[in-house]
Amino acid sequence: MITAAAAGLYVCHDCGKLSRVADLPEHPDCPRCHAALHLRKPNSTTRAWALLLAAYVMYIPANLLPVSTIVYLGHGEPDTIFSGVKVLFQTGDVPVAALLFFASICVPMLKMVGLTWLLLTVRFRWMWRPKDRTVLYRLIEIVGRWSMLDIFVISILVALVQLQALATIHAGAGAVAFCAVVVLTIFAAASFDPRLMWDLLDEERP
């Protein structure tokens, strides 16, 4: 099977139009929507590594700093993600606690580890199971949105609790760090070009 790049064709990332390399200038734009054309995402691995390393750094304060503080009758105690999961387990809300633990602690780490693995396979030119690695990349993109679950919960609690005069809830620095982790991993996944894994196979073919 021949790829568009091997056939000398650009595929516009915005409108999907095919354009011949020979018919375009050195730095081409799409003839239809005028978006910049590239055979592959420019500096894909470099940008993905930078965003991923930043996500690893922000993951530490996201789990150590308080995510929210609920003040009731003048008394309040800050809660981290893990302490919130612990309280839910202790109060008997095991399904909710398990969902929060998976979505807020496991999913971000699994996304970062998965992206790290994909980037390493490209960096060291590994040929191992490109189809399975492509499936892994798709899963990383799909499940990423669920890692924002606890932020959604905090937003709903803020809206509900503020209706009561006896209690208030405040988002903590951990929530900001966690949002940064989610956004950085989303951008890192978007920056990575999975076609680079298949390009290695094409280079090895005679």
N, C-alpha and C positions, 0 to 999 in steps of 0.2 A: 504494500500500500504506500502511495506517495503522499507526502504532506503538502500543505499550501506553501510552506517556506521552501521546500525542495523544488516545487514547481515554479518558483519565482513569483508568488502571489502574496500580496498583503491582504489581511483580513481586518477590516475596521472594527475596533473594539466597541464603537458606539452604535453604528448602524448596520454592521455586518457585510458591507459591500466588499467584493473582491476587486483588487486592482493589481495590474501587472507591474513588477518592479522596473522593467525596462521602459515603461511608459511614464515613469514619474521621476522627479528631480532627486537629488542626493538626500535631501531632508523633506520627505513627501508629506502632504496632507491628503486626507480623503477627498476625492473629487465631489462627493455628494454632501457630506456634513462638515468637511474641513477640519476634522479632528486629526491630530498627529498620528501617523501610521508607524507601527513597529512590527517587525517579524516576531519579536518576543518582548515582554514587558521590560523596559529599560532598567538596568541595575536592580533586577528583581531580588536576587539573593542578598545583596548588600543592604537594601532597604528592609527586607524581611528580618535579617539578623539584627539590625539596629532596633527595630520596633520590638522584636521578641526579647532582646536583652533588657530593654526598658521595662517590659511587662514583668520579667523575672524580678527586677529590682522593686517594682511597685507591689508585687504580690506579698512581700514581707510586711510592710505597714498595713496592707489591706487586711491581713489576718491578725496582726498584733494590736492595732489601734481600734478604739471603739467605733462601731458602725452607727449606733444610735444611743440616745439617753432618754428614757421616759421618766418624767417628773410627775409624781402623783402626791398631792397634798404637801407639796414643798420638799419631798424627798425623791431622789432619783439615783440610779446607778447605771453607769455606762455598760453597754454590752458589745462584745466583739461577735463576729460571725459564729465562732465556735461556742462561745458562752450561750448564745441564743439557741443553737442546736441542742446544747446540754440541757437548758431549761425546758425545751419542748419535750425532750426525752423524759425528764423527771416528772413533768405534768401529764404524761400519758399520750401526748400527741406524736406517737412514733412515726406514722406515715409522713406527717408534715416535716418532722425533724429529719427523717431520712431523705426526703426530697430536697430540703434546704441544704443538707450536708453534701449531697451529690451535686446539686446545681451550683452551689456557691463555693465549695472547696475543691471537689474532685474535678468538675468540668473545666475550670480555668487551668488547673495543673495538667490535666490530660491534653488540653489544647496546646499548651506550651511544649509539653514533651513530644507530642505528635508532630508539631511544626519543626521542632529541633531535629527530630529523626529525619523528616523529609529534606530539610536543608543539608544535613550531614550526608545523606545519600547522594545529593547533587554535588556537594563539595568534594567528596572522595570518589565520585563517579562509580557508585555501586549500581549494579544491574539487577539487583534482587527484586523480583515480583513487582514490576512497574504498574501492573493492573491493580494489585492490592493496595499499592501506595496511592494510586489515584482515588480509589474508594475511600481510603483514610482521609485524604484531603477533602473529599466531598462531605464526609461525616463531620470533620472539624468545622466546616462552614455552616452545616445545618444545626449542630448542637450549640454553637457559640451563643446564640440569643438566649438560651435558657440559663446561662450563668448570671444573668441580670435579675434572677428571681428575687433575691433578698432586697435589692434596690426597689423593685416593684412593691414588695411588701412594705418597706419603709414609707414609700410614697403614699400608699393607701392608708397606712396607719396615721401619717401626718394629717391627711385630709379628714379622717374620721375623728381622731382624738381632738383636733383643734375645735371641733364642735362642742366639746365638753369644757366646762369652766374649771373642773377640778384637776385636769391633767394636761400636760403638754409633752411633745416629743420633738427631739432635735437630732438631726443627722450629724454624725461625727466625722472626724478626719478619715477614719477607716472606710467610710462610704465613698469619699472622694477618691481615695487610693484604689478601691475596688473598681469603681467606674473607669479609672485610668487603665487598669489591667484589662478589662473587657474591651475597651476601645482600642488599646494597643494591639491586642491579639486579633481583633477583627481586621485592623489595618495590615497587620503582619500576614494574615492569611490572604487578604486581597492582593498584597504585594507579591506574594510567591506565585510563580508561573509553573504550574504542574507539567507543562509541555517540555520543560527542561529535562525531566526524567526520561521522556521518550526520545528526546534528541540524542541522548547518550547511546541508546540502542541503534539509532539510525547511523551514528558515526562508526559503530563497530561492524556494521554490515558491509560486505564487499561491494 
